[in-house]
Amino acid sequence: MTGDSPPPEHHHPEHPTGPHEHGHSIYEPGEFLDAPPDETIAEAEVSLQRRLLNWRTIGSIIFALVLVFFLFRVVLNVDFSQTVELVRSAIPAYLLAAFVVYYLTFPLRGLRWWLVLRNVGTHVRYGDATEILFLSWFVNCLVPAKLGDLYRAYLLRATYAASVSKTVGTVFLERVADVILIFGLALAAGFWSFRGRNRPEVDALFLAGFVLVTALVIFVVVLRYFGAHLTRFLPASVADLYERFHEGSTGAMRPWVLLQLGAITAAVWLLEGARVLFVIQALNLPAVHELGITSAIFVALCASLLTAIPLTPGGIGFVQGGIVLVLTSFYGVPAEEATAVALVDFVISTLSVIVIGGIVYAFSNKVRQAHGSPSLT
């Protein structure tokens, strides 16, 4: 190269959907869905650091903090000094039990996803599926909009050259199974928990849940048997994406497979309820102590639905507010005690995932392989 030669231009991979409207080659969430398995996606394009430091993530965290302050200090007027004392007096053995039963859900979630992947023709090792799923959980606790689900697809693509849109379809099937089982168990637990009580607002909630589950089941049936016909009405590029998504979301919808998925999902959410029950037992709260497993399941399931709100990472703020509002409004628990339950549950179900997930993320060869870094082994 001579001194008069122009400096070499940095080559960026072509954006799969055409020129970037912002003039750079960074993929926004979902825009790499139709990238072929052999196309390299640079680390910067899915960088977790980039997602953490952008204004949307920072804004969502600020919003969560404001929401928590407004709810607990303005609406409920919680005496945090009393809440802190309640948390400090928690029984360690019950906290450990809550921690253990919560982390038992991840091998079950990994088994469920592995089963779905296998039945749509994507063969992966069970351990790999569980690790990737846990890493996606970690990302969901850090950034809003459920971007961890896309990150799961990205890691599977880098590890097994799997179709991203097909993988997103498998995640969609998981979400459908979760929502149906959540509402089904919540209806059963709520009915038993509130039996003999005249609570019109609870009856209205149950009715809304029943209608939603029925509509979702009908949607899934239509998607399974008639969804493939939609491709004829879509542009070629979109039709190809949709076809792979449809295969991932409906390929495992066979009776025996659905029974297995239902059993695993039910076990997951029973463990989620057990986590809340152990948290309640750990705090040894007189006003909450009488709540049994059905009430704990109802609280856990109501809170889990709020994690789907994409405005904050992991639904932070909404979930804790939901737990407090359910305990105070439906069960008459004092605000300070309900807040103690919500805070301890947050440490176990979210903060611990951020800490442990951060360690797994730092040492995961799958992350290093996906981001083009040398393997640790």
N, C-alpha and C positions, 0 to 999 in steps of 0.2 A: 504494500500500500504506500503510495507516494504522499508527500505532504499536501498535495493539492486535492487528494481524493476526499470525497465527502464522507463524513462519519457513517458507519453502518447503521441501517435502520433496524430498530427492534421489531421483530416479527411477532404479531399476536395472532392466535388462532381465529379463524373467521367465526363470527357469531352465527349460531345455527339458524336463527330466524332472520338473518339479514343484517344490514348495517345498524350499529347501535345509535339510538336517538341522542344519547349523551356524548357520542364521539369517542367512546373508549370500548375496550373489549371485555369489560367486566360483566359477568352474568348476574342478572338479578334472580331472585328466587323463582324457580320453575322454568327459567329460560333455557336450561341445558337439558330439558326433558327429551328432546329429539336428537341430542348429540349421539353419534354412533359410538359403540364401545371402544373403538380403536382411536378415537379423537382425544387428545390430551387436554384436560381442563386444568389450567394453571392454578396453583394454590391460592393466589390472590383473588381468583374468581369465586371461591367459596370459603375464603378465609374467615375463621371464627373471630379472629382479632378484629378484622374489618367490620364484621357484623356487630361486635360488641361496642365498637367505638363510633358507629354511625349515629346520626341524630335521632333516628327512629327508636333504636334500642335505649339510648340515654333518656329520650323523652318518655318512653314507656315505663322506665324505672322511676323517674320523677313522678309520673302520673300515679304509679302504684303507691308511692310513699304519701302523696297528697291524699289519695283515696283512703288509705289506712288511717291517716291522721284525722281526716274529716269524719270517718265512720266512728272511730273509737273515742275521739276526744269531743267532737261536736254533737254527734247524734246520740251516742251511748253514754258519754261522759264517764268513761272508765277511769277508775282510780288505779293507775299503773303501779303505784307503790305496793298496793295490795296484791295485784296480779303477779308482780315480781316475787313477792314473798311466797305466794302459792307455788310458783314454778320452782323456787329454790328448795322447797320442802318435798319435792317429788321423790317417789320411791325408786331407786335405781334399778331394782330387779324388774319392775314393770316397764320402765323405759327401755331396758335391754330387750324385753319380750316384744315391745312394739317395734323396735328397730329390726329384730330378727324376722318377725312375720312380714314386715314390709319388704325386706330384701329377698324373702322367699318368693315374692311375686315376680321377680325378674327372671329366674329360671323358667317359671311357668309361662311368662310372656314370650321368652325366647323359644320355648317349645311350641307355643301356638304359632308364632311367625314362621319357624322352621317347617312346621306341618303345612302351612299355607303355601310357602315357597315350593316345597317338594311337590305339592299337588298342582302347581301351575308350571312345572317343568324346570324350576330353578333349583338345582341341587347344591346345597351348601352344608357345611359342617354345623352341627348344633351349637358347639361352643362359639363358632364365629358369628352365628346368627344372634346369640345372646349378647355377645360383646358389642356388636354393632348396634343392637337395640338399646343397650344401656348407654352407649355413647350418644345416641339420638335423644335419650331422656335427659342426659346432661346438657345437651345443647338447648333443648326445650326449656330448661330451667334458667338459661342465661339470656336467651333472645326471644322476642315475641313472635307471633304469627305462626307458631308451630313449625318453625324452620327446621327443627330437629328431625321432622319426618322426611324432609327433602335431603337432609344431611345423611340420614340412614340409607336412602336410595343412592346417594353419591358414594358412600363407603362401599356398599354392595357392588356397585358398578366398577369401582376401582379394584376390588378384591376378586370378583368373579365375572367381570365383564357382563353384568346383568343389565337388562334394559331398565332405565330409570323410570319411564312411564309405567312399565309393567310392575315394578316394585312399588310405586306409588299406589297402584291398584290393590296390591296386597295390604298395604297400610290402611287404605280405605275400607277393606273388608274387616280388618281388625276394629276400626272405629265403629263400623256398623254393629259388629258383635258386641262391642262394649256398650253402646247406647241401648241396644235391645235388652241386654242382660241387666244393665244398670237400672233401667226403668222397671223391668220385670221384678228384680229383687227389691227395688225401692217400693214398688207398689205392695209387694208381699210383706216386707218389713214394716212399712208404714201402716198397713192395714192392721197388722198384729199389734204394733206399738200403740196405735191410737184407737184400738177396738173399744167400743162402749162409750166413746167420747163424742160429744156433739161439736165438731169443728168444721164449719162450712168451708173455710179457706183451705183446709187440708183436703176435703172432698174435691174441691175445685182443682187443686194441684194434681190429685190422683187422676181426675178425669182428663186433664190436659196431657198428662203423661201417657195415659192409655191411648188417646187420640194420636199423639206423636208416634208412639211405637207402632200402632196400626198402620199409619201412613208410611213409616219407614219400611215396614215389612212389605207393604204393597210395592213401594219403590224398588226394593231389592228384587222382588219377584219379576217385576217388569224389566228391570235391568238384565236379569239373568236370561230371560226367555225372549225378550224383544230388543234388547240393547244393541245387539250386533247389527240390526237393520239400520241403525242410525248412521252408519258409515256412508251409506249411499247419498246422504244429504250433506256431507261435509266435504270441504276442499281436500285434495289429495294429501297434503302434508299433515293437516289436522286429523284426517281419517286414520292415517297410520299411527299417530300418537294415541288416538282414542281406541283403536283396535288393540294395542298392547295394554292400555289401561284396562279395557274391558276384560281381556284375558286374565290379567292379574287379579281383578276384583271379583270375577265370577267363576274362574277356572276351578276353584276349590269348592264351589257350591254343589256338593254331592251329599246325599243324606248321611252316610257314615262319617264323612269328614266334618259336616256341620255338627253332628252329635259330639264329636271329639272337641271341636272348637267351643261348643257351648259348655261342655263339662269343664274345660280348662279355664274359660272365661269366668264361669261361676266360682271356681276355686280361687281365682285371682281376687275377685271382689269380696268374697267371704274373708280372705286374708286382709283386705283393705279395711273391712269393718272391724276385724279383730285388732288391727293397729289402733284404731280410734278407741276401741274398748280398753285396751291396755294403757293408752294415754290417760283416759278418764280414771282408771284404777290407780295409775301412778300418782296422780295429783290428789287422790283421796279426798274428793270434794263432797261434802254432805249432800248438796243439792243435785249433784250429778251422779253420785254413787249408785243411785237406784236404777239408772239407765242400764238396760241389759244389752245383749248382743244384737237384737233386732233394732233397737234405737241407735246403737253405734253404727250398724250397717246403713241405716237410713241417713244418718249424718254424713257418713263417709261418701255415700253415693251422691247425695246432693252436692257435696263439695267437689267431687270429681267431675261433675258436669260443668262446673264453673272453670275448670282448667282449660276448657275448650275456647274460652273467650280470648281472642288473639291480641287484645290490647296490651297485655303485660306478659312477661316471661312466666310460663307455667300458671297463668291466671293469678299471679301474686296480687294480693289485695282483695280480689273478688272471692277467692277461695276462703281466706281467713274471715272475711266479712260474712260469707255464706254460712260457715260453721257457727259463728257467733249468733247470727240472726236465727238460724234454725234452733239452736239451743235455747236462746232467750224467748223467742216467739212461740215455738211449738212445745217446749218442755219447761218453760218458766225458770230457767237457770239464770242466776244473777250474772250481770255483764262481766264482772271481774273474773268469775270462775269460767265462763264461756271463753273469754279472751285468753285465759291461761291454757285451756285446751287447744285453742287455735294456734297459739304461739309454739307450744311444744310439738304439736303435730307438724307445723311448718319446719321446725328444725329437723325432724326425722324424715319427712317426705320430700323436702326441697333442699334445705341447706346441706344436709348430709350427701345428697346426690351431687351437688355442686362440688363439695370437697372430694369425695371418693371418685366422682366422675372426672374431676380435674386430674387426679393422679393417673387414672386409667388412660385418659386422653394423652397425657404427657409421655406415657411409656408404650402406647399401643402401636404395634407395627402396622396395623391396618390404617391408622391415621397417617403414619409416616409414608406408607406406600401410596396412599391416595394423594398426598401432598408432594410426592416426589422426593422425599427425604430418605437417607440411607436407613435400612432396617437395623434394629438393635440386635438381631440374631444373625 
